[in-house]
Amino acid sequence: MSNKNRTANYKKWMLLLGFLSVLGVSVKAFYDTNVFKVNHVNFQTSKIPKDTEITILQISDVHNKVFGEGNDRILEKVKEIDANIIVLTGDLVDRSTEDLTSIFSFVEGLTAINESVYFVSGNHEWDNKYKQELLAGLEQRKITILNNKNKTLSIDGTELNLVGLDDESTNHENLDLAFEEVDEDIYTVLLSHSPGVVESYDRIPADLILSGHTHGGQIRLPIIGALVAPNQGYFPEYDKGVFELNANQYLYIDSGLGTSVAPVRFWNQSQISLIKVSGE
């Protein structure tokens, strides 16, 4: 084979490899953006009786995205999971969302499955001009809004403090008000859309903090991880997953379902999270 033919074949192989690489990245991005998974996270505590368990289904950063007609794919999975409570940790809508129909339909589906659904606002709710209409619509559909509020729940005889913080990233949080009269001897879960709360406050009297906001970076690379996240810039520390803050205190960041700015995820599949808290 002549050198000319070898060069031509080499170029053909390089073109083919380039095409396959682009195709592979495109398929992976489409899958991560449009097919969601359930992420399972487990915690243990001595604050609830041994051999008992509380299950919390966290849904975050929907950004008005729909999975299946009427979000039926998510609702089917929610019904299958059958968690004790459902928590919505902000950004149900995008700041540009004008039609609230799909979100209202979604939350109606959630409360039809589970009456215990709780919500805290995110930055996109605050930036959306229909915020008050959204909040009123959520309340009408029996969603409990916990913006700077708390409730003590009894789940199969086990007590749980559920505290909600309004969005810290837009300076609407009031930590003192949110934790008013909370008994710290009871296992306490804080809902805070932004994980930035752990950098803003030296002491947060919660055993577990559930956040979203970062989308896990939305675009991730193997080994490197998240490239950028809101309020943290490039290569964020608090991107997704579990972080131990202090002895027996954890932050969990769910990477969410939807997208913002760019309508794509990569190496970072859309997800909801099933959180199990077990007595030790």
C-alpha positions as CSV (number, residue, x, y, z in Angstrom):
1,M,0.0,0.0,0.0
2,S,1.4,3.4,-1.0
3,N,1.9,6.2,1.5
4,K,-0.8,8.1,-0.2
5,N,-3.4,5.3,0.4
6,R,-2.2,4.9,4.0
7,T,-2.8,8.6,4.6
8,A,-6.3,8.5,3.0
9,N,-7.2,5.5,5.1
10,Y,-6.0,7.2,8.3
11,K,-8.1,10.2,7.6
12,K,-11.1,8.1,7.0
13,W,-10.6,6.3,10.3
14,M,-10.2,9.6,12.1
15,L,-13.4,10.9,10.6
16,L,-15.2,7.8,11.6
17,L,-13.9,8.0,15.2
18,G,-14.8,11.6,15.3
19,F,-18.3,10.9,14.1
20,L,-18.8,8.0,16.6
21,S,-17.5,10.2,19.5
22,V,-19.9,13.0,18.6
23,L,-22.8,10.5,18.3
24,G,-21.9,8.9,21.6
25,V,-21.8,12.2,23.4
26,S,-25.1,13.2,21.9
27,V,-26.8,10.0,22.9
28,K,-25.4,10.2,26.4
29,A,-26.6,13.9,26.7
30,F,-30.1,13.0,25.4
31,Y,-30.4,10.1,27.9
32,D,-29.1,12.0,30.9
33,T,-31.5,14.9,30.1
34,N,-34.6,12.9,29.3
35,V,-34.5,9.7,31.3
36,F,-34.6,10.1,35.1
37,K,-33.4,7.7,37.8
38,V,-34.0,7.2,41.5
39,N,-31.0,7.9,43.7
40,H,-31.0,6.1,47.0
41,V,-29.3,7.7,50.1
42,N,-29.2,6.3,53.6
43,F,-28.6,7.9,56.9
44,Q,-28.6,6.6,60.5
45,T,-29.4,8.4,63.8
46,S,-29.8,7.6,67.4
47,K,-32.6,10.2,67.6
48,I,-35.2,7.7,66.3
49,P,-36.0,4.3,67.7
50,K,-33.8,1.3,66.7
51,D,-35.2,-0.7,63.8
52,T,-37.5,2.1,62.6
53,E,-37.2,4.0,59.3
54,I,-38.4,7.3,57.8
55,T,-38.5,7.6,54.0
56,I,-38.4,11.0,52.3
57,L,-38.7,11.4,48.5
58,Q,-36.9,14.5,47.4
59,I,-37.9,16.2,44.1
60,S,-35.9,19.2,43.1
61,D,-35.3,21.7,40.3
62,V,-38.0,20.5,38.0
63,H,-37.9,23.8,36.0
64,N,-41.2,22.9,34.4
65,K,-39.8,19.9,32.6
66,V,-42.2,17.1,31.8
67,F,-41.3,13.3,31.8
68,G,-44.0,11.5,29.8
69,E,-47.5,12.8,29.2
70,G,-48.6,14.7,32.3
71,N,-45.4,13.7,34.0
72,D,-46.9,10.2,34.3
73,R,-43.4,8.5,34.3
74,I,-42.5,10.4,37.5
75,L,-45.9,9.9,39.1
76,E,-45.8,6.1,38.5
77,K,-42.4,5.9,40.2
78,V,-43.6,8.1,43.1
79,K,-46.5,5.7,43.6
80,E,-44.2,2.7,43.4
81,I,-41.8,4.2,46.0
82,D,-44.5,5.0,48.5
83,A,-42.4,7.2,50.7
84,N,-43.6,8.6,54.0
85,I,-43.3,12.2,52.8
86,I,-42.5,14.1,49.7
87,V,-40.4,17.3,49.7
88,L,-40.0,19.7,46.9
89,T,-36.8,21.7,47.3
90,G,-37.4,24.6,45.0
91,D,-37.4,25.7,41.3
92,L,-40.5,23.8,40.3
93,V,-40.7,26.4,37.5
94,D,-38.1,28.3,35.5
95,R,-37.9,32.1,35.9
96,S,-39.3,32.4,32.3
97,T,-42.2,30.0,32.9
98,E,-45.5,31.7,32.1
99,D,-47.9,28.7,31.8
100,L,-48.3,26.9,35.2
101,T,-50.6,24.2,33.9
102,S,-48.1,21.4,33.8
103,I,-46.7,22.1,37.3
104,F,-50.2,22.3,38.8
105,S,-51.1,19.1,37.1
106,F,-47.9,17.5,38.5
107,V,-48.5,18.5,42.1
108,E,-52.1,17.4,41.9
109,G,-50.8,14.0,40.9
110,L,-48.4,14.0,43.8
111,T,-51.0,14.8,46.4
112,A,-53.3,12.2,45.0
113,I,-50.6,9.7,45.8
114,N,-49.3,11.1,49.1
115,E,-51.1,13.8,51.2
116,S,-47.8,14.8,52.9
117,V,-46.1,17.0,50.3
118,Y,-43.9,20.0,51.4
119,F,-42.3,22.8,49.4
120,V,-39.7,25.6,49.8
121,S,-39.1,28.3,47.2
122,G,-36.0,28.5,45.0
123,N,-34.4,31.4,43.2
124,H,-36.4,30.8,40.0
125,E,-39.7,31.1,41.9
126,W,-38.5,34.4,43.3
127,D,-37.5,35.6,39.8
128,N,-40.7,34.5,38.2
129,K,-43.4,37.2,37.8
130,Y,-46.1,34.7,38.5
131,K,-44.7,33.7,41.9
132,Q,-47.7,34.6,44.0
133,E,-50.0,32.8,41.6
134,L,-47.8,29.8,41.8
135,L,-47.7,29.8,45.7
136,A,-51.4,30.3,45.9
137,G,-52.0,27.5,43.4
138,L,-49.7,25.1,45.4
139,E,-51.6,25.9,48.6
140,Q,-55.0,25.3,46.9
141,R,-53.7,21.9,45.8
142,K,-52.8,21.0,49.4
143,I,-49.0,21.5,49.2
144,T,-47.6,22.6,52.5
145,I,-45.4,25.7,52.0
146,L,-42.6,25.8,54.6
147,N,-40.9,29.1,53.7
148,N,-39.2,30.0,57.0
149,K,-41.5,27.7,58.9
150,N,-41.4,24.3,60.6
151,K,-43.7,21.4,61.5
152,T,-43.3,18.4,63.8
153,L,-44.5,15.3,62.1
154,S,-45.5,11.9,63.5
155,I,-44.6,9.1,61.1
156,D,-45.8,5.7,62.4
157,G,-45.3,7.0,65.9
158,T,-41.8,8.5,65.3
159,E,-41.4,12.2,65.5
160,L,-39.6,14.3,62.9
161,N,-38.9,18.0,62.7
162,L,-39.3,19.3,59.2
163,V,-38.0,22.8,58.8
164,G,-38.2,24.9,55.6
165,L,-36.0,27.8,54.6
166,D,-36.9,30.3,52.0
167,D,-34.3,30.7,49.3
168,E,-30.9,31.7,50.7
169,S,-29.4,32.5,47.3
170,T,-31.8,35.4,46.9
171,N,-31.5,36.5,50.6
172,H,-35.1,35.5,51.5
173,E,-34.1,33.1,54.3
174,N,-34.8,33.7,58.0
175,L,-33.0,31.0,59.9
176,D,-34.2,32.1,63.4
177,L,-37.8,32.2,62.3
178,A,-37.5,28.8,60.5
179,F,-36.2,27.1,63.6
180,E,-38.5,28.9,66.1
181,E,-39.4,26.5,69.0
182,V,-37.8,23.5,67.3
183,D,-36.8,20.8,69.7
184,E,-33.3,19.7,68.8
185,D,-33.7,16.4,70.6
186,I,-36.0,15.3,67.8
187,Y,-34.4,14.4,64.4
188,T,-34.5,17.5,62.3
189,V,-34.5,17.8,58.5
190,L,-34.0,21.2,56.9
191,L,-35.2,21.9,53.4
192,S,-33.1,24.7,51.8
193,H,-33.1,25.1,48.1
194,S,-29.6,26.5,48.1
195,P,-26.7,24.6,49.7
196,G,-25.0,27.9,50.2
197,V,-26.8,28.1,53.6
198,V,-24.0,25.9,55.1
199,E,-21.5,28.6,54.2
200,S,-23.7,31.5,55.3
201,Y,-24.3,30.2,58.8
202,D,-21.9,28.8,61.4
203,R,-24.5,26.8,63.2
204,I,-27.6,25.2,61.7
205,P,-29.5,23.1,64.2
206,A,-30.5,20.4,61.8
207,D,-29.3,16.8,61.5
208,L,-29.8,16.6,57.8
209,I,-30.0,19.4,55.2
210,L,-31.7,18.7,51.8
211,S,-30.8,21.0,49.0
212,G,-30.9,21.3,45.2
213,H,-30.0,24.4,43.1
214,T,-26.7,23.2,41.7
215,H,-28.2,20.7,39.2
216,G,-25.0,18.8,40.0
217,G,-23.3,21.2,37.7
218,Q,-25.7,20.1,34.9
219,I,-22.6,19.4,32.7
220,R,-20.1,17.1,34.4
221,L,-16.9,15.4,33.1
222,P,-15.5,12.1,34.4
223,I,-12.9,12.5,37.2
224,I,-13.3,16.3,37.0
225,G,-16.9,16.4,38.1
226,A,-19.0,19.6,37.9
227,L,-17.6,22.4,35.8
228,V,-19.7,25.2,37.2
229,A,-22.6,25.8,39.6
230,P,-24.7,28.8,40.6
231,N,-23.2,31.0,43.3
232,Q,-20.1,28.9,43.4
233,G,-18.5,29.5,40.1
234,Y,-16.1,27.0,38.4
235,F,-15.4,23.6,39.9
236,P,-17.8,24.0,42.8
237,E,-17.2,22.3,46.2
238,Y,-20.8,21.6,46.9
239,D,-22.1,20.2,43.6
240,K,-24.1,17.0,44.4
241,G,-24.3,14.1,46.8
242,V,-23.6,13.7,50.5
243,F,-21.3,16.0,52.5
244,E,-20.5,15.5,56.2
245,L,-20.6,18.9,57.9
246,N,-20.1,17.9,61.5
247,A,-20.4,14.8,63.6
248,N,-23.9,13.3,62.8
249,Q,-24.7,16.3,60.6
250,Y,-25.0,15.9,56.8
251,L,-25.8,18.0,53.7
252,Y,-27.4,16.2,50.7
253,I,-27.6,18.0,47.4
254,D,-30.0,16.5,44.8
255,S,-29.0,17.2,41.2
256,G,-32.7,17.5,40.2
257,L,-34.8,16.8,37.2
258,G,-34.7,19.8,34.9
259,T,-32.3,22.2,33.3
260,S,-31.6,25.9,33.2
261,V,-29.8,28.2,30.8
262,A,-28.8,25.3,28.5
263,P,-31.4,22.5,28.0
264,V,-28.9,19.7,28.4
265,R,-27.3,17.5,31.0
266,F,-24.2,15.4,30.5
267,W,-22.7,12.7,32.7
268,N,-25.3,13.8,35.2
269,Q,-28.6,12.0,34.8
270,S,-31.8,13.6,35.8
271,Q,-33.0,12.2,39.2
272,I,-35.2,12.1,42.2
273,S,-33.9,10.9,45.5
274,L,-35.2,8.4,48.1
275,I,-33.7,9.3,51.4
276,K,-34.0,6.7,54.2
277,V,-33.3,7.7,57.8
278,S,-32.9,4.6,60.0
279,G,-32.7,4.3,63.8
280,E,-29.4,2.9,65.1
